[in-house]
Amino acid sequence: MQETQSRQVVIAGAGVAGLTAALAFAERGYRIKLFEQAQHLEAAGAGIQLSPNATRILRQLGVLERLLATAVRPEAVVLKDAATLRKLACVPLGQAAETRWGAPYLVAHRADLQSALMQRVSEQPGIDLIAGSRVTDITAGPKGVAVTASVDGETVEAGCLLIGADGVWSSVRETLARKAAEFGRSRFSGELAWRATVAADSPAGQTFAAIGAADCVTAFLYPGFHMVAYPVSRGTAFNLAAFTRGKRIAEGWSGHADPTSLSSAMRGAAPALVRLASEAAPWTAWPIHTVEQRRWTTPEGIALIGDAAHAMTPFAAQGAAMAIEDAATLAGFVAASPADLEGALTAWEQARRPRVAQVARRGAVNRLAWHAAGPVAMARNLFLAMRSPEKLAADLDWLYGWRALETSDSVSS
């Protein structure tokens, strides 16, 4: 393999996963060709939670200092009963989180995270970002991977590694899945996420401040429904996200769904919470899709990361964090074994699988607990009442206290 090609990485997708991967590989001396099909980068979604396992990596990559200008450090995660607004539990964050886990817990607008990543990418001469380009063909062989992308015609780029960081509807994964059945496919989870962003000084913002905590992440729990709210954009706005069962809508980041699904799910909730939902309208419905956790790499030099590999439900608030972890650890494994790419990819996938599976299980448990009714909800409330804030924080040490190692010894605990 030519020296230039052996030190070039091709990345499909310039979202959180792709931008983080570009920075992580560039830091290790690789040249990056980053293809993004959108002509102009637009951040999908609204708010985003970044736990210490993610912000620790962002700090190492020189991104965190740029994000801190707009992000908010919430003081706690507060769980409340959506019917009575009674506080059920509190997990301390703020300075307590940074002291305990060695990095801050942040909430931010997703656009602010992407902007911070882009600022850092623009400072790296080894990263070439090509917008308006979609990967259309992949040829993998013993001498590397060749990628054909449409950019006002077609261009072919070769490298030692292709990273599919192009999200839940990944074209890289779909190309691989057409050739090998062991690659996963996306599926609708049966859940809808309803999202809105409201100004802090708006009627909706004032309603939330009265029933929640303006400096915290607040989750309102109810049978078959929950809502999460937290400040973004220096505290000038609140991100609201509600989750219900729903019918499949357009396959895209957002679509149109009957808003009565949300109001019906909230029937019987506290009047102030119902008023908040009304004042925050219009809501945008987002279908929650997941990807089967099957194969993520090929011996020839292709790897899937983030949602392209293992999109999960958002109930552990770890989608972005898992993408950031994937990107950083993949760069570490590949750089540690440059002469054995196949071995590095195999070792990376084996190391990441237990960690990602554990996080997905945590999300499933959270959904079950937060949407519980009857005796199950009573048992949940009793359990939470018996756990001190310190113990609830300790329950998250395995998740938030995780640190990336760069070799096959980094199997998650």
C-alpha positions as CSV (number, residue, x, y, z in Angstrom):
1,M,0.0,0.0,0.0
2,Q,1.3,3.4,-0.9
3,E,2.4,5.5,2.1
4,T,-0.1,8.2,1.5
5,Q,-3.0,5.8,1.2
6,S,-1.8,3.8,4.3
7,R,-2.1,7.0,6.3
8,Q,-5.4,8.2,4.9
9,V,-8.8,7.5,6.5
10,V,-12.1,8.1,4.6
11,I,-15.1,9.0,6.6
12,A,-18.7,9.1,5.5
13,G,-20.8,11.5,7.5
14,A,-20.0,14.7,9.3
15,G,-22.2,14.4,12.3
16,V,-21.0,14.0,15.9
17,A,-19.5,10.6,15.1
18,G,-17.7,11.5,11.9
19,L,-16.3,14.8,13.1
20,T,-15.1,13.2,16.3
21,A,-13.5,10.4,14.4
22,A,-11.8,12.9,12.0
23,L,-10.3,14.8,15.0
24,A,-9.2,11.6,16.8
25,F,-7.4,10.2,13.7
26,A,-5.9,13.6,12.8
27,E,-4.5,13.8,16.3
28,R,-2.6,10.6,15.5
29,G,-1.1,11.8,12.2
30,Y,-3.6,10.5,9.7
31,R,-5.0,12.5,6.8
32,I,-8.8,12.5,6.6
33,K,-11.2,12.7,3.7
34,L,-14.6,13.5,5.2
35,F,-17.6,13.2,2.9
36,E,-21.0,14.7,4.0
37,Q,-24.0,14.4,1.7
38,A,-25.6,17.7,2.9
39,Q,-24.5,20.8,1.1
40,H,-24.6,22.7,4.4
41,L,-24.1,21.1,7.7
42,E,-27.3,21.3,9.8
43,A,-27.5,19.8,13.2
44,A,-30.3,17.2,13.5
45,G,-32.3,17.3,16.7
46,A,-32.5,19.9,19.4
47,G,-31.0,19.4,22.8
48,I,-28.3,16.9,23.7
49,Q,-26.9,15.6,27.0
50,L,-23.2,15.0,27.3
51,S,-22.1,12.9,30.3
52,P,-18.6,12.9,31.6
53,N,-17.6,9.8,29.6
54,A,-18.1,12.0,26.5
55,T,-16.9,15.4,27.7
56,R,-13.7,13.8,28.9
57,I,-12.9,12.8,25.2
58,L,-14.1,16.2,23.9
59,R,-11.6,17.9,26.3
60,Q,-8.8,15.7,25.0
61,L,-9.6,16.6,21.4
62,G,-9.7,20.4,22.2
63,V,-13.5,20.7,21.6
64,L,-14.8,21.1,25.2
65,E,-13.4,24.6,25.7
66,R,-15.3,25.8,22.6
67,L,-18.5,24.1,23.7
68,L,-18.4,25.5,27.2
69,A,-19.2,29.0,25.9
70,T,-22.8,28.0,25.1
71,A,-23.4,24.8,27.0
72,V,-25.0,24.6,30.5
73,R,-23.7,22.5,33.5
74,P,-27.0,21.3,35.1
75,E,-26.9,21.0,38.9
76,A,-28.8,17.7,39.0
77,V,-31.0,15.2,37.2
78,V,-34.4,15.4,39.0
79,L,-37.1,12.7,38.5
80,K,-40.7,13.8,39.2
81,D,-44.1,12.2,39.1
82,A,-45.9,13.7,36.1
83,A,-49.3,13.4,37.8
84,T,-48.4,15.0,41.2
85,L,-45.1,16.9,40.3
86,R,-43.7,15.3,43.4
87,K,-39.9,14.8,43.4
88,L,-39.0,11.1,43.3
89,A,-35.2,11.2,43.1
90,C,-32.2,13.5,42.5
91,V,-28.8,12.7,41.0
92,P,-26.3,15.4,41.8
93,L,-24.4,16.9,38.9
94,G,-22.7,20.2,38.6
95,Q,-19.4,20.4,40.5
96,A,-20.2,17.1,42.2
97,A,-20.2,15.4,38.8
98,E,-16.9,16.9,37.8
99,T,-15.3,15.9,41.1
100,R,-16.7,12.4,41.0
101,W,-16.1,11.5,37.3
102,G,-13.3,13.9,36.3
103,A,-15.2,15.8,33.6
104,P,-18.4,17.9,33.5
105,Y,-21.9,16.8,32.7
106,L,-23.3,19.2,30.1
107,V,-26.5,20.0,28.3
108,A,-26.4,21.9,25.0
109,H,-28.1,22.5,21.7
110,R,-26.9,19.9,19.3
111,A,-26.0,22.7,16.8
112,D,-23.6,24.1,19.4
113,L,-21.8,20.8,19.8
114,Q,-21.5,20.5,16.0
115,S,-20.3,24.0,15.7
116,A,-17.6,23.4,18.4
117,L,-16.5,20.2,16.5
118,M,-16.4,22.1,13.2
119,Q,-14.3,24.9,14.7
120,R,-11.8,22.3,15.8
121,V,-11.9,20.5,12.5
122,S,-11.2,23.7,10.6
123,E,-8.0,24.1,12.6
124,Q,-6.6,20.8,11.4
125,P,-4.8,21.0,8.0
126,G,-5.0,17.2,7.6
127,I,-8.8,17.1,7.5
128,D,-10.5,17.7,4.1
129,L,-14.3,18.0,4.5
130,I,-16.2,17.7,1.2
131,A,-19.9,18.7,1.6
132,G,-22.6,17.8,-0.9
133,S,-21.0,14.4,-1.5
134,R,-22.6,11.0,-0.9
135,V,-20.8,7.7,-0.9
136,T,-22.2,5.7,-3.8
137,D,-19.8,2.7,-4.1
138,I,-17.2,0.9,-2.0
139,T,-14.5,-1.4,-3.2
140,A,-12.4,-3.2,-0.6
141,G,-9.4,-5.3,-1.2
142,P,-6.0,-6.3,0.3
143,K,-4.5,-2.9,-0.7
144,G,-7.1,-0.8,1.0
145,V,-10.6,0.7,0.5
146,A,-11.7,2.7,-2.5
147,V,-14.7,4.9,-2.1
148,T,-16.7,6.5,-4.9
149,A,-18.6,9.6,-3.9
150,S,-20.8,11.9,-6.0
151,V,-19.4,15.5,-5.9
152,D,-20.6,17.3,-9.0
153,G,-19.9,14.1,-10.8
154,E,-17.8,11.4,-9.2
155,T,-14.6,11.2,-7.3
156,V,-12.7,8.2,-6.0
157,E,-10.7,8.3,-2.8
158,A,-8.6,5.5,-1.4
159,G,-7.5,4.9,2.1
160,C,-6.5,2.3,4.6
161,L,-9.8,2.6,6.4
162,L,-13.4,3.6,5.6
163,I,-15.5,4.7,8.6
164,G,-19.3,4.7,8.2
165,A,-20.4,7.5,10.5
166,D,-23.5,8.3,8.5
167,G,-26.2,7.7,11.0
168,V,-29.1,5.3,11.5
169,W,-29.9,5.3,7.7
170,S,-26.2,4.7,6.9
171,S,-25.5,4.2,3.2
172,V,-22.3,2.5,4.1
173,R,-24.0,0.0,6.3
174,E,-26.7,-0.6,3.6
175,T,-24.0,-1.2,1.0
176,L,-22.4,-3.8,3.3
177,A,-25.7,-5.4,4.2
178,R,-26.5,-6.0,0.6
179,K,-23.3,-8.1,0.3
180,A,-23.4,-9.7,3.7
181,A,-26.4,-10.6,5.8
182,E,-24.5,-10.3,9.1
183,F,-24.7,-6.5,9.0
184,G,-27.7,-5.0,10.9
185,R,-30.5,-2.9,9.5
186,S,-32.5,-0.1,11.0
187,R,-36.0,-0.6,12.3
188,F,-38.7,1.6,13.8
189,S,-38.8,1.1,17.6
190,G,-42.5,1.9,17.9
191,E,-41.6,5.1,19.9
192,L,-41.9,8.8,18.9
193,A,-39.9,11.6,20.3
194,W,-41.7,14.9,20.4
195,R,-39.3,17.9,20.6
196,A,-39.7,21.6,21.1
197,T,-37.4,24.4,22.2
198,V,-38.8,27.4,24.0
199,A,-37.3,30.6,25.1
200,A,-36.8,30.9,28.9
201,D,-38.8,34.1,29.0
202,S,-41.7,32.8,27.0
203,P,-44.9,31.6,28.7
204,A,-43.8,28.0,28.2
205,G,-40.4,28.7,29.6
206,Q,-42.0,30.3,32.7
207,T,-44.4,27.4,33.1
208,F,-41.5,25.0,33.1
209,A,-39.4,27.0,35.5
210,A,-42.4,26.9,37.9
211,I,-42.8,23.1,37.9
212,G,-39.3,22.0,37.1
213,A,-35.8,23.3,37.9
214,A,-34.4,25.9,35.5
215,D,-30.8,24.7,36.2
216,C,-31.4,21.0,36.2
217,V,-32.4,18.1,33.9
218,T,-35.9,17.3,34.9
219,A,-37.7,14.1,33.9
220,F,-41.5,13.8,34.4
221,L,-42.5,10.2,34.6
222,Y,-46.0,8.8,33.7
223,P,-47.5,5.5,32.6
224,G,-46.7,5.2,28.9
225,F,-45.1,8.6,28.6
226,H,-42.3,10.8,29.9
227,M,-40.9,14.2,29.3
228,V,-37.4,15.5,29.8
229,A,-36.6,19.2,30.0
230,Y,-33.3,21.1,30.5
231,P,-31.7,24.5,29.7
232,V,-29.6,25.1,26.5
233,S,-27.9,28.0,24.8
234,R,-26.5,29.6,28.0
235,G,-29.8,29.1,29.7
236,T,-31.7,31.3,27.4
237,A,-33.9,28.5,26.2
238,F,-35.2,25.1,27.4
239,N,-35.2,21.9,25.3
240,L,-38.3,19.7,25.8
241,A,-38.5,16.1,24.7
242,A,-41.5,13.9,25.2
243,F,-41.7,10.2,24.4
244,T,-44.8,8.2,23.5
245,R,-45.7,5.1,21.6
246,G,-46.7,6.0,18.0
247,K,-47.1,4.9,14.5
248,R,-44.3,4.8,12.0
249,I,-43.9,8.1,10.2
250,A,-41.5,9.3,7.4
251,E,-38.0,7.9,7.5
252,G,-36.1,11.0,8.2
253,W,-35.0,13.0,11.2
254,S,-38.4,14.6,11.6
255,G,-41.8,14.2,10.3
256,H,-45.5,15.0,10.8
257,A,-47.5,13.0,13.3
258,D,-50.9,13.5,14.9
259,P,-50.4,15.7,17.9
260,T,-53.3,14.1,19.6
261,S,-51.0,11.1,20.3
262,L,-49.0,13.4,22.7
263,S,-52.1,14.9,24.3
264,S,-53.7,11.5,24.7
265,A,-50.6,10.1,26.4
266,M,-50.6,13.0,28.8
267,R,-54.2,12.6,29.9
268,G,-54.4,12.7,33.7
269,A,-51.0,14.4,34.1
270,A,-50.6,17.5,36.2
271,P,-52.5,20.5,34.7
272,A,-49.4,22.6,34.7
273,L,-47.5,19.9,32.7
274,V,-50.4,19.7,30.3
275,R,-50.3,23.5,30.0
276,L,-46.6,23.4,29.3
277,A,-47.1,21.0,26.4
278,S,-49.8,23.2,25.0
279,E,-47.7,26.4,25.3
280,A,-44.6,24.7,23.8
281,A,-46.5,23.8,20.6
282,P,-45.9,23.2,17.8
283,W,-44.0,20.0,18.5
284,T,-41.9,18.2,16.0
285,A,-42.3,14.4,16.0
286,W,-39.1,12.3,15.5
287,P,-39.4,8.6,14.8
288,I,-37.0,6.6,17.0
289,H,-35.2,4.0,14.9
290,T,-32.7,1.5,16.2
291,V,-30.1,-0.7,14.4
292,E,-29.5,-4.3,15.3
293,Q,-26.2,-4.8,17.0
294,R,-24.6,-7.1,14.6
295,R,-21.4,-6.8,12.7
296,W,-19.5,-3.5,12.7
297,T,-16.3,-4.1,10.8
298,T,-14.8,-6.0,7.8
299,P,-11.3,-7.5,7.5
300,E,-10.6,-5.3,4.5
301,G,-10.8,-2.1,6.4
302,I,-14.4,-0.8,7.0
303,A,-15.8,0.2,10.3
304,L,-19.2,1.4,11.4
305,I,-19.5,3.8,14.4
306,G,-22.2,5.5,16.3
307,D,-25.8,5.2,15.0
308,A,-24.6,3.6,11.8
309,A,-23.4,0.6,13.9
310,H,-25.8,0.5,16.9
311,A,-28.4,3.2,17.0
312,M,-30.3,2.8,20.3
313,T,-33.3,4.3,22.0
314,P,-32.5,7.6,23.8
315,F,-33.6,6.5,27.3
316,A,-30.1,6.4,28.7
317,A,-29.2,9.7,27.0
318,Q,-26.1,8.1,25.6
319,G,-26.4,8.1,21.8
320,A,-23.9,10.9,21.3
321,A,-21.7,9.7,24.0
322,M,-21.4,6.2,22.4
323,A,-20.6,7.8,19.1
324,I,-17.9,9.9,20.7
325,E,-16.5,6.8,22.5
326,D,-16.6,4.8,19.3
327,A,-14.6,7.4,17.4
328,A,-11.9,7.9,20.0
329,T,-11.4,4.2,20.7
330,L,-11.3,3.2,17.0
331,A,-8.6,5.7,16.3
332,G,-6.6,4.4,19.3
333,F,-6.9,0.8,18.3
334,V,-5.9,1.5,14.6
335,A,-3.0,3.7,15.5
336,A,-1.7,1.2,18.0
337,S,-1.5,-1.6,15.4
338,P,-0.8,0.1,12.0
339,A,0.6,-3.0,10.5
340,D,-2.4,-5.2,11.5
341,L,-5.5,-3.3,10.6
342,E,-7.7,-6.4,10.5
343,G,-6.6,-7.4,14.0
344,A,-7.1,-3.8,15.3
345,L,-10.6,-3.7,13.9
346,T,-11.5,-7.1,15.4
347,A,-10.1,-6.1,18.8
348,W,-11.9,-2.8,18.7
349,E,-15.2,-4.4,18.0
350,Q,-14.7,-7.0,20.7
351,A,-13.9,-4.3,23.2
352,R,-16.8,-2.1,22.3
353,R,-19.6,-4.6,22.1
354,P,-20.0,-5.3,25.9
355,R,-20.0,-1.6,26.7
356,V,-22.5,-0.7,24.0
357,A,-24.8,-3.6,25.0
358,Q,-24.7,-2.6,28.6
359,V,-25.7,1.0,27.8
360,A,-28.5,-0.3,25.6
361,R,-29.8,-2.5,28.5
362,R,-29.7,0.5,30.8
363,G,-31.8,2.5,28.3
364,A,-34.4,-0.4,28.2
365,V,-34.5,-0.5,32.0
366,N,-35.0,3.3,32.2
367,R,-37.9,3.2,29.7
368,L,-39.6,0.4,31.6
369,A,-39.2,2.3,34.9
370,W,-40.1,5.7,33.6
371,H,-43.3,4.5,31.8
372,A,-44.4,2.1,34.6
373,A,-47.9,2.0,36.0
374,G,-49.7,0.5,39.0
375,P,-47.6,-1.8,41.3
376,V,-44.5,-1.5,39.1
377,A,-44.6,2.3,39.5
378,M,-45.1,2.0,43.2
379,A,-42.1,-0.3,43.4
380,R,-40.1,2.1,41.4
381,N,-41.0,5.0,43.7
382,L,-40.1,3.0,46.8
383,F,-36.8,2.0,45.3
384,L,-35.9,5.6,44.5
385,A,-37.0,6.8,47.9
386,M,-34.6,4.3,49.5
387,R,-31.6,5.4,47.4
388,S,-29.7,8.5,48.5
389,P,-28.4,11.0,45.9
390,E,-24.9,9.6,46.6
391,K,-26.0,6.0,45.9
392,L,-27.8,7.0,42.7
393,A,-24.6,8.7,41.5
394,A,-22.6,5.6,42.5
395,D,-24.9,3.5,40.3
396,L,-23.6,5.5,37.3
397,D,-19.9,5.2,38.0
398,W,-19.6,2.4,35.4
399,L,-21.2,4.7,32.8
400,Y,-19.9,8.2,33.5
401,G,-16.6,7.2,35.0
402,W,-15.5,5.2,31.9
403,R,-12.2,6.1,30.4
404,A,-10.8,5.1,27.0
405,L,-7.7,3.0,26.7
406,E,-6.1,2.7,23.3
407,T,-5.4,-1.0,22.9
408,S,-7.2,-4.3,23.1
409,D,-6.9,-4.0,26.9
410,S,-9.7,-1.4,26.8
411,V,-12.5,-3.9,27.2
412,S,-15.2,-2.0,29.2
413,S,-16.0,-3.0,32.7
